[in-house]
Amino acid sequence: MAGPDLIKTILYTINHLLQQEKYKAALAVLKGFRNGAVYGAKIRAPHALVMTFLFRSGSLKDKLKAILKATYTHSRNLACFVFTYKGLQALQQQIQGKSQQSHSFLAACVGGWLVFGDNNNINSQINMYLLSRILFALSRLAVEKGFVPAPKRDPFPLFATLVWGIVLWLFEYYPHTLQPSLQSSMTYLYHDSNVWHDISDFLVYNKPRTAPPK
């Protein structure tokens, strides 16, 4: 009976600790680390799985290693960022006695520099994803605050027109400027669809499984 009783005592102690208000800030930082790790793994694993098997060559072992590495890197980086961000937020609030908008900005800047400042494929994807979102958000905020007059018509069609026009122009004439995964996707869609040899690589496979006879 000692075993179950000991487990109950440990769980009670932990749960009691989690309810203590004085530890809330520190515990929030730890749970932020946990949530960052889990969320990073959840969103990167399926993305890496699809992109690796669609576009990466090599053995199954190499592909699985690439998937695990990408998932680990994304999960680790997001966990470290959340930990840093929430920790610095709590520290600033503790020093100044109250929460301010500048605390969020400064904490995120430091975390971004430390964690996402390394120029690699994972960080590039995350930073570009965020850039598109904040451009939308800042545009809406500018209208909300009255800095920019509200458009009389929905600007989204013009936005879509420019985005697709620019990205395909870059892909066709300056592909090296685009991110590698985007290059791979566009090559598959727009260039590989120009090449076939028979019905097998017209409908079934993207490319012939063996080189066609000359």
DRENPA-3360 file (N, C-alpha, C; in nm, 2 decimals, always signed):
BEGIN
1 = MAGPDLIK = +0.08/-0.12/+0.00/+0.00/+0.00/+0.00/+0.08/+0.13/+0.00 ~ +0.21/+0.11/+0.03/+0.30/+0.23/+0.04/+0.31/+0.29/-0.09 ~ +0.32/+0.21/-0.20/+0.33/+0.27/-0.33/+0.22/+0.36/-0.37 ~ +0.09/+0.31/-0.37/-0.02/+0.40/-0.40/-0.03/+0.52/-0.31 ~ -0.01/+0.50/-0.18/-0.02/+0.61/-0.09/+0.09/+0.72/-0.12 ~ +0.21/+0.68/-0.16/+0.32/+0.77/-0.19/+0.28/+0.85/-0.32 ~ +0.22/+0.78/-0.42/+0.18/+0.85/-0.54/+0.07/+0.95/-0.51 ~ -0.02/+0.91/-0.43/-0.13/+1.01/-0.39/-0.07/+1.13/-0.32;
9 = TILYTINH = +0.02/+1.11/-0.23/+0.09/+1.22/-0.16/+0.16/+1.31/-0.25 ~ +0.23/+1.25/-0.35/+0.31/+1.33/-0.44/+0.21/+1.41/-0.53 ~ +0.11/+1.35/-0.58/+0.01/+1.42/-0.66/-0.06/+1.53/-0.59 ~ -0.09/+1.51/-0.46/-0.16/+1.61/-0.38/-0.06/+1.73/-0.36 ~ +0.07/+1.70/-0.33/+0.16/+1.81/-0.31/+0.18/+1.89/-0.44 ~ +0.19/+1.82/-0.55/+0.21/+1.89/-0.68/+0.08/+1.98/-0.71 ~ -0.03/+1.92/-0.69/-0.16/+1.99/-0.72/-0.17/+2.11/-0.63 ~ -0.13/+2.10/-0.50/-0.14/+2.21/-0.41/-0.04/+2.32/-0.45;
17 = LLQQEKYK = +0.08/+2.28/-0.49/+0.18/+2.37/-0.54/+0.12/+2.45/-0.66 ~ +0.06/+2.38/-0.75/+0.01/+2.45/-0.87/-0.10/+2.55/-0.84 ~ -0.16/+2.54/-0.73/-0.27/+2.63/-0.69/-0.22/+2.76/-0.62 ~ -0.09/+2.76/-0.59/-0.03/+2.87/-0.52/-0.01/+2.99/-0.61 ~ -0.08/+3.10/-0.57/-0.08/+3.22/-0.65/+0.06/+3.28/-0.67 ~ +0.15/+3.27/-0.56/+0.28/+3.33/-0.57/+0.37/+3.26/-0.67 ~ +0.34/+3.14/-0.71/+0.42/+3.07/-0.81/+0.36/+3.07/-0.95 ~ +0.25/+3.15/-0.96/+0.17/+3.14/-1.09/+0.26/+3.19/-1.21;
25 = AALAVLKG = +0.33/+3.30/-1.19/+0.41/+3.35/-1.31/+0.51/+3.25/-1.35 ~ +0.59/+3.19/-1.25/+0.69/+3.10/-1.29/+0.63/+2.97/-1.35 ~ +0.52/+2.93/-1.30/+0.45/+2.81/-1.35/+0.40/+2.83/-1.49 ~ +0.35/+2.96/-1.52/+0.30/+2.99/-1.65/+0.41/+2.99/-1.75 ~ +0.53/+3.03/-1.71/+0.65/+3.02/-1.80/+0.68/+2.87/-1.84 ~ +0.67/+2.78/-1.74/+0.70/+2.64/-1.76/+0.59/+2.58/-1.85 ~ +0.47/+2.61/-1.82/+0.36/+2.56/-1.91/+0.37/+2.62/-2.05 ~ +0.42/+2.74/-2.06/+0.44/+2.80/-2.19/+0.54/+2.72/-2.27;
33 = FRNGAVYG = +0.65/+2.68/-2.20/+0.75/+2.60/-2.27/+0.69/+2.47/-2.31 ~ +0.61/+2.40/-2.23/+0.54/+2.28/-2.27/+0.45/+2.30/-2.39 ~ +0.37/+2.40/-2.38/+0.28/+2.42/-2.49/+0.35/+2.46/-2.62 ~ +0.46/+2.53/-2.61/+0.54/+2.56/-2.73/+0.59/+2.44/-2.80 ~ +0.64/+2.35/-2.71/+0.70/+2.22/-2.76/+0.60/+2.14/-2.83 ~ +0.48/+2.12/-2.77/+0.37/+2.04/-2.82/+0.32/+2.10/-2.95 ~ +0.29/+2.23/-2.95/+0.23/+2.29/-3.07/+0.33/+2.29/-3.18 ~ +0.46/+2.32/-3.16/+0.56/+2.31/-3.26/+0.56/+2.17/-3.33;
41 = AKIRAPHA = +0.56/+2.07/-3.25/+0.56/+1.93/-3.30/+0.43/+1.90/-3.38 ~ +0.32/+1.95/-3.33/+0.19/+1.92/-3.40/+0.18/+1.98/-3.54 ~ +0.23/+2.10/-3.55/+0.22/+2.17/-3.68/+0.33/+2.14/-3.78 ~ +0.45/+2.10/-3.72/+0.57/+2.08/-3.81/+0.57/+1.93/-3.86 ~ +0.53/+1.84/-3.78/+0.54/+1.70/-3.82/+0.46/+1.67/-3.94 ~ +0.33/+1.70/-3.95/+0.26/+1.67/-4.08/+0.31/+1.75/-4.20 ~ +0.35/+1.87/-4.18/+0.40/+1.95/-4.28/+0.53/+1.89/-4.34 ~ +0.62/+1.86/-4.25/+0.75/+1.79/-4.28/+0.73/+1.66/-4.35;
49 = LVMTFLFR = +0.63/+1.58/-4.30/+0.60/+1.45/-4.36/+0.56/+1.47/-4.51 ~ +0.46/+1.56/-4.53/+0.41/+1.58/-4.67/+0.52/+1.63/-4.76 ~ +0.59/+1.74/-4.72/+0.69/+1.80/-4.80/+0.81/+1.71/-4.83 ~ +0.85/+1.63/-4.73/+0.96/+1.54/-4.75/+0.93/+1.43/-4.85 ~ +0.82/+1.37/-4.84/+0.78/+1.26/-4.93/+0.74/+1.31/-5.07 ~ +0.70/+1.43/-5.08/+0.67/+1.49/-5.21/+0.79/+1.53/-5.29 ~ +0.88/+1.60/-5.22/+0.99/+1.67/-5.29/+1.13/+1.62/-5.26 ~ +1.15/+1.55/-5.15/+1.29/+1.51/-5.11/+1.32/+1.38/-5.17;
57 = SGSLKDKL = +1.44/+1.37/-5.22/+1.49/+1.24/-5.27/+1.58/+1.17/-5.16 ~ +1.61/+1.05/-5.18/+1.68/+0.98/-5.08/+1.61/+0.85/-5.02 ~ +1.68/+0.78/-4.94/+1.62/+0.66/-4.88/+1.51/+0.69/-4.78 ~ +1.44/+0.59/-4.74/+1.33/+0.61/-4.64/+1.39/+0.66/-4.51 ~ +1.51/+0.60/-4.47/+1.58/+0.64/-4.35/+1.61/+0.79/-4.35 ~ +1.67/+0.83/-4.46/+1.70/+0.97/-4.47/+1.58/+1.06/-4.46 ~ +1.47/+1.02/-4.52/+1.35/+1.10/-4.52/+1.30/+1.11/-4.38 ~ +1.30/+1.00/-4.31/+1.25/+0.99/-4.17/+1.34/+1.08/-4.08;
65 = KAILKATY = +1.47/+1.08/-4.10/+1.56/+1.16/-4.02/+1.53/+1.31/-4.05 ~ +1.50/+1.34/-4.17/+1.47/+1.48/-4.21/+1.34/+1.53/-4.14 ~ +1.24/+1.44/-4.14/+1.12/+1.48/-4.07/+1.14/+1.50/-3.92 ~ +1.21/+1.40/-3.86/+1.23/+1.42/-3.72/+1.31/+1.54/-3.68 ~ +1.41/+1.57/-3.76/+1.50/+1.69/-3.74/+1.42/+1.81/-3.75 ~ +1.33/+1.83/-3.85/+1.25/+1.95/-3.87/+1.15/+1.96/-3.76 ~ +1.09/+1.85/-3.72/+0.99/+1.85/-3.61/+1.06/+1.89/-3.48 ~ +1.17/+1.84/-3.45/+1.25/+1.87/-3.33/+1.29/+2.02/-3.33;
73 = THSRNLAC = +1.34/+2.06/-3.44/+1.39/+2.20/-3.44/+1.27/+2.30/-3.42 ~ +1.16/+2.28/-3.49/+1.05/+2.37/-3.47/+0.99/+2.36/-3.33 ~ +0.98/+2.24/-3.28/+0.93/+2.22/-3.14/+1.02/+2.29/-3.04 ~ +1.15/+2.27/-3.05/+1.24/+2.33/-2.96/+1.24/+2.48/-2.97 ~ +1.25/+2.53/-3.09/+1.25/+2.68/-3.10/+1.13/+2.75/-3.05 ~ +1.01/+2.69/-3.08/+0.89/+2.75/-3.03/+0.88/+2.74/-2.88 ~ +0.92/+2.63/-2.82/+0.92/+2.61/-2.67/+1.02/+2.71/-2.61 ~ +1.14/+2.73/-2.66/+1.24/+2.82/-2.61/+1.19/+2.97/-2.62;
81 = FVFTYKGL = +1.12/+3.00/-2.73/+1.07/+3.13/-2.75/+0.96/+3.17/-2.65 ~ +0.87/+3.08/-2.63/+0.76/+3.10/-2.54/+0.81/+3.11/-2.40 ~ +0.91/+3.03/-2.36/+0.97/+3.04/-2.23/+1.04/+3.17/-2.21 ~ +1.12/+3.22/-2.31/+1.19/+3.34/-2.30/+1.09/+3.46/-2.30 ~ +0.99/+3.46/-2.38/+0.89/+3.57/-2.39/+0.82/+3.58/-2.26 ~ +0.76/+3.47/-2.21/+0.68/+3.48/-2.09/+0.77/+3.51/-1.97 ~ +0.89/+3.46/-1.97/+0.98/+3.49/-1.86/+1.02/+3.64/-1.85 ~ +1.05/+3.70/-1.97/+1.09/+3.84/-1.97/+0.97/+3.93/-1.94;
89 = QALQQQIQ = +0.85/+3.89/-1.99/+0.73/+3.96/-1.96/+0.71/+3.97/-1.81 ~ +0.72/+3.85/-1.74/+0.70/+3.84/-1.60/+0.80/+3.93/-1.52 ~ +0.93/+3.92/-1.57/+1.03/+4.00/-1.51/+1.01/+4.15/-1.51 ~ +0.97/+4.20/-1.63/+0.94/+4.34/-1.65/+0.83/+4.38/-1.56 ~ +0.72/+4.30/-1.56/+0.61/+4.33/-1.47/+0.64/+4.34/-1.33 ~ +0.73/+4.24/-1.28/+0.77/+4.24/-1.15/+0.85/+4.36/-1.11 ~ +0.94/+4.41/-1.20/+1.02/+4.53/-1.18/+0.94/+4.65/-1.17 ~ +0.85/+4.67/-1.27/+0.77/+4.80/-1.28/+0.64/+4.79/-1.20;
97 = GKSQQSHS = +0.60/+4.68/-1.16/+0.48/+4.67/-1.07/+0.35/+4.66/-1.15 ~ +0.35/+4.67/-1.28/+0.23/+4.66/-1.36/+0.27/+4.62/-1.50 ~ +0.17/+4.57/-1.58/+0.19/+4.52/-1.71/+0.17/+4.64/-1.81 ~ +0.26/+4.65/-1.91/+0.26/+4.76/-2.01/+0.27/+4.70/-2.15 ~ +0.22/+4.77/-2.25/+0.23/+4.71/-2.39/+0.37/+4.70/-2.43 ~ +0.46/+4.78/-2.38/+0.60/+4.78/-2.42/+0.67/+4.65/-2.37 ~ +0.62/+4.59/-2.26/+0.67/+4.47/-2.21/+0.66/+4.36/-2.31 ~ +0.55/+4.34/-2.37/+0.52/+4.24/-2.47/+0.62/+4.26/-2.59;
105 = FLAACVGG = +0.63/+4.38/-2.64/+0.71/+4.41/-2.76/+0.86/+4.38/-2.73 ~ +0.91/+4.43/-2.62/+1.05/+4.41/-2.59/+1.08/+4.26/-2.56 ~ +1.00/+4.19/-2.49/+1.02/+4.05/-2.46/+1.02/+3.97/-2.59 ~ +0.93/+4.00/-2.68/+0.92/+3.93/-2.80/+1.04/+3.96/-2.89 ~ +1.09/+4.08/-2.89/+1.21/+4.12/-2.97/+1.33/+4.04/-2.92 ~ +1.35/+4.03/-2.79/+1.46/+3.96/-2.74/+1.45/+3.81/-2.77 ~ +1.33/+3.76/-2.75/+1.31/+3.62/-2.78/+1.33/+3.59/-2.93 ~ +1.28/+3.68/-3.02/+1.29/+3.66/-3.16/+1.44/+3.66/-3.20;
113 = WLVFGDNN = +1.52/+3.75/-3.14/+1.66/+3.76/-3.18/+1.74/+3.64/-3.13 ~ +1.71/+3.59/-3.01/+1.78/+3.48/-2.95/+1.74/+3.35/-3.02 ~ +1.61/+3.33/-3.04/+1.56/+3.20/-3.09/+1.54/+3.19/-3.24 ~ +1.48/+3.29/-3.30/+1.45/+3.29/-3.44/+1.54/+3.37/-3.53 ~ +1.65/+3.42/-3.47/+1.74/+3.50/-3.55/+1.84/+3.42/-3.63 ~ +1.85/+3.29/-3.60/+1.94/+3.21/-3.68/+1.87/+3.18/-3.82 ~ +1.95/+3.21/-3.93/+1.89/+3.20/-4.06/+1.89/+3.06/-4.11 ~ +1.79/+2.98/-4.09/+1.77/+2.85/-4.14/+1.63/+2.83/-4.20;
121 = NINSQINM = +1.61/+2.72/-4.26/+1.48/+2.69/-4.33/+1.36/+2.70/-4.24 ~ +1.37/+2.64/-4.12/+1.26/+2.64/-4.03/+1.23/+2.78/-3.98 ~ +1.33/+2.86/-3.94/+1.31/+2.99/-3.89/+1.26/+3.08/-4.00 ~ +1.31/+3.06/-4.12/+1.26/+3.14/-4.24/+1.11/+3.12/-4.26 ~ +1.07/+3.00/-4.26/+0.93/+2.97/-4.28/+0.84/+3.03/-4.17 ~ +0.88/+3.02/-4.05/+0.81/+3.08/-3.94/+0.80/+3.23/-3.94 ~ +0.92/+3.29/-3.97/+0.92/+3.44/-3.98/+0.84/+3.49/-4.09 ~ +0.84/+3.42/-4.21/+0.77/+3.47/-4.32/+0.62/+3.45/-4.30;
129 = YLLSRILF = +0.58/+3.34/-4.23/+0.44/+3.32/-4.20/+0.39/+3.43/-4.11 ~ +0.47/+3.47/-4.01/+0.43/+3.58/-3.92/+0.42/+3.71/-3.99 ~ +0.52/+3.74/-4.09/+0.52/+3.86/-4.16/+0.39/+3.89/-4.23 ~ +0.34/+3.78/-4.30/+0.22/+3.80/-4.38/+0.10/+3.83/-4.29 ~ +0.10/+3.77/-4.17/-0.01/+3.79/-4.07/+0.00/+3.93/-4.01 ~ +0.12/+3.98/-3.98/+0.13/+4.11/-3.92/+0.10/+4.22/-4.02 ~ +0.14/+4.20/-4.14/+0.10/+4.30/-4.24/-0.05/+4.32/-4.25 ~ -0.12/+4.21/-4.25/-0.27/+4.22/-4.25/-0.32/+4.29/-4.13;
137 = ALSRLAVE = -0.26/+4.25/-4.01/-0.31/+4.30/-3.88/-0.28/+4.45/-3.87 ~ -0.16/+4.50/-3.92/-0.12/+4.64/-3.91/-0.21/+4.72/-4.01 ~ -0.24/+4.66/-4.12/-0.33/+4.73/-4.21/-0.47/+4.76/-4.15 ~ -0.52/+4.65/-4.08/-0.65/+4.67/-4.02/-0.64/+4.76/-3.90 ~ -0.53/+4.76/-3.83/-0.52/+4.85/-3.71/-0.51/+4.99/-3.76 ~ -0.44/+5.02/-3.87/-0.43/+5.15/-3.93/-0.56/+5.21/-3.96 ~ -0.65/+5.13/-4.02/-0.79/+5.17/-4.05/-0.87/+5.19/-3.92 ~ -0.85/+5.10/-3.82/-0.92/+5.11/-3.70/-0.89/+5.23/-3.62;
145 = KGFVPAPK = -0.76/+5.27/-3.62/-0.71/+5.39/-3.55/-0.73/+5.52/-3.63 ~ -0.78/+5.51/-3.75/-0.80/+5.63/-3.83/-0.68/+5.68/-3.90 ~ -0.57/+5.61/-3.90/-0.45/+5.66/-3.97/-0.47/+5.64/-4.13 ~ -0.55/+5.55/-4.17/-0.58/+5.52/-4.31/-0.73/+5.52/-4.32 ~ -0.78/+5.59/-4.42/-0.93/+5.59/-4.44/-0.98/+5.45/-4.48 ~ -1.09/+5.41/-4.43/-1.15/+5.28/-4.46/-1.18/+5.27/-4.61 ~ -1.13/+5.16/-4.68/-1.16/+5.15/-4.82/-1.31/+5.14/-4.85 ~ -1.35/+5.19/-4.96/-1.49/+5.19/-5.00/-1.53/+5.05/-5.06;
153 = RDPFPLFA = -1.43/+4.98/-5.11/-1.45/+4.85/-5.16/-1.35/+4.75/-5.09 ~ -1.39/+4.63/-5.10/-1.30/+4.52/-5.04/-1.17/+4.52/-5.12 ~ -1.06/+4.55/-5.05/-0.93/+4.55/-5.12/-0.87/+4.41/-5.14 ~ -0.93/+4.30/-5.09/-0.88/+4.17/-5.10/-0.85/+4.12/-5.25 ~ -0.94/+4.15/-5.34/-0.92/+4.11/-5.48/-0.79/+4.17/-5.54 ~ -0.77/+4.30/-5.51/-0.64/+4.37/-5.55/-0.52/+4.30/-5.49 ~ -0.53/+4.27/-5.36/-0.42/+4.21/-5.28/-0.39/+4.08/-5.35 ~ -0.49/+3.99/-5.38/-0.47/+3.86/-5.44/-0.40/+3.88/-5.57;
161 = TLVWGIVL = -0.45/+3.97/-5.65/-0.39/+4.00/-5.78/-0.25/+4.03/-5.78 ~ -0.21/+4.12/-5.69/-0.06/+4.16/-5.68/+0.02/+4.04/-5.62 ~ -0.03/+3.97/-5.52/+0.05/+3.86/-5.46/+0.08/+3.75/-5.56 ~ -0.02/+3.71/-5.64/+0.00/+3.60/-5.74/+0.08/+3.65/-5.86 ~ +0.06/+3.77/-5.90/+0.13/+3.83/-6.01/+0.28/+3.84/-5.98 ~ +0.31/+3.89/-5.86/+0.45/+3.91/-5.82/+0.52/+3.77/-5.79 ~ +0.46/+3.68/-5.72/+0.52/+3.55/-5.69/+0.55/+3.47/-5.81 ~ +0.46/+3.47/-5.91/+0.49/+3.39/-6.03/+0.59/+3.46/-6.12;
169 = WLFEYYPH = +0.60/+3.59/-6.12/+0.70/+3.66/-6.19/+0.84/+3.63/-6.13 ~ +0.85/+3.63/-6.00/+0.97/+3.60/-5.93/+1.01/+3.45/-5.96 ~ +0.91/+3.36/-5.96/+0.94/+3.22/-5.98/+0.99/+3.20/-6.12 ~ +0.93/+3.26/-6.22/+0.97/+3.23/-6.36/+1.11/+3.30/-6.39 ~ +1.14/+3.41/-6.33/+1.26/+3.48/-6.37/+1.37/+3.50/-6.27 ~ +1.33/+3.49/-6.14/+1.43/+3.50/-6.03/+1.40/+3.40/-5.92 ~ +1.39/+3.27/-5.96/+1.35/+3.17/-5.86/+1.44/+3.16/-5.74 ~ +1.57/+3.20/-5.76/+1.66/+3.19/-5.64/+1.63/+3.28/-5.53;
177 = TLQPSLQS = +1.54/+3.38/-5.55/+1.50/+3.47/-5.44/+1.39/+3.41/-5.36 ~ +1.33/+3.31/-5.40/+1.22/+3.25/-5.32/+1.27/+3.14/-5.23 ~ +1.19/+3.12/-5.13/+1.23/+3.01/-5.03/+1.23/+2.87/-5.09 ~ +1.32/+2.78/-5.06/+1.34/+2.65/-5.12/+1.21/+2.57/-5.13 ~ +1.13/+2.57/-5.02/+1.01/+2.49/-5.03/+0.91/+2.55/-5.12 ~ +0.90/+2.68/-5.13/+0.81/+2.74/-5.23/+0.86/+2.71/-5.37 ~ +0.99/+2.72/-5.39/+1.04/+2.68/-5.52/+1.00/+2.54/-5.56 ~ +1.02/+2.45/-5.47/+0.98/+2.31/-5.50/+0.83/+2.29/-5.53;
185 = SMTYLYHD = +0.75/+2.36/-5.46/+0.61/+2.35/-5.48/+0.57/+2.40/-5.62 ~ +0.63/+2.52/-5.65/+0.60/+2.58/-5.78/+0.66/+2.51/-5.90 ~ +0.77/+2.45/-5.88/+0.83/+2.37/-5.98/+0.74/+2.25/-6.02 ~ +0.69/+2.19/-5.91/+0.60/+2.07/-5.93/+0.47/+2.12/-6.00 ~ +0.41/+2.23/-5.97/+0.29/+2.28/-6.02/+0.30/+2.33/-6.17 ~ +0.41/+2.41/-6.19/+0.41/+2.49/-6.31/+0.51/+2.44/-6.42 ~ +0.62/+2.38/-6.37/+0.72/+2.33/-6.46/+0.71/+2.18/-6.49 ~ +0.70/+2.10/-6.39/+0.69/+1.96/-6.41/+0.56/+1.92/-6.49;
193 = SNVWHDIS = +0.46/+2.01/-6.49/+0.34/+1.98/-6.56/+0.36/+2.00/-6.71 ~ +0.48/+2.05/-6.75/+0.51/+2.07/-6.90/+0.57/+1.95/-6.96 ~ +0.61/+1.85/-6.88/+0.69/+1.73/-6.92/+0.61/+1.60/-6.90 ~ +0.61/+1.52/-7.00/+0.56/+1.38/-6.99/+0.60/+1.30/-7.11 ~ +0.60/+1.17/-7.09/+0.65/+1.08/-7.20/+0.54/+0.98/-7.24 ~ +0.46/+0.94/-7.15/+0.35/+0.85/-7.18/+0.24/+0.87/-7.07 ~ +0.14/+0.78/-7.07/+0.03/+0.80/-6.98/+0.07/+0.78/-6.84 ~ +0.18/+0.70/-6.81/+0.22/+0.67/-6.68/+0.26/+0.80/-6.60;
201 = DFLVYNKP = +0.34/+0.88/-6.67/+0.39/+1.01/-6.61/+0.30/+1.13/-6.65 ~ +0.19/+1.10/-6.72/+0.10/+1.20/-6.75/-0.01/+1.21/-6.64 ~ -0.05/+1.08/-6.60/-0.16/+1.08/-6.50/-0.12/+1.02/-6.37 ~ -0.03/+0.92/-6.37/+0.00/+0.84/-6.25/+0.12/+0.91/-6.17 ~ +0.23/+0.92/-6.24/+0.35/+0.97/-6.18/+0.38/+1.11/-6.23 ~ +0.45/+1.19/-6.14/+0.49/+1.32/-6.19/+0.60/+1.31/-6.29 ~ +0.70/+1.22/-6.27/+0.81/+1.19/-6.36/+0.82/+1.05/-6.39 ~ +0.88/+1.01/-6.50/+0.89/+0.86/-6.53/+0.98/+0.79/-6.43;
209 = RTAPPK = +0.94/+0.67/-6.39/+1.02/+0.60/-6.29/+1.15/+0.55/-6.34 ~ +1.16/+0.53/-6.47/+1.29/+0.50/-6.54/+1.30/+0.59/-6.66 ~ +1.43/+0.62/-6.69/+1.45/+0.71/-6.80/+1.40/+0.65/-6.93 ~ +1.33/+0.73/-7.01/+1.27/+0.68/-7.14/+1.38/+0.64/-7.24 ~ +1.36/+0.55/-7.32/+1.46/+0.51/-7.42/+1.49/+0.62/-7.52 ~ +1.62/+0.63/-7.56/+1.65/+0.74/-7.65/+1.65/+0.68/-7.80;
% end
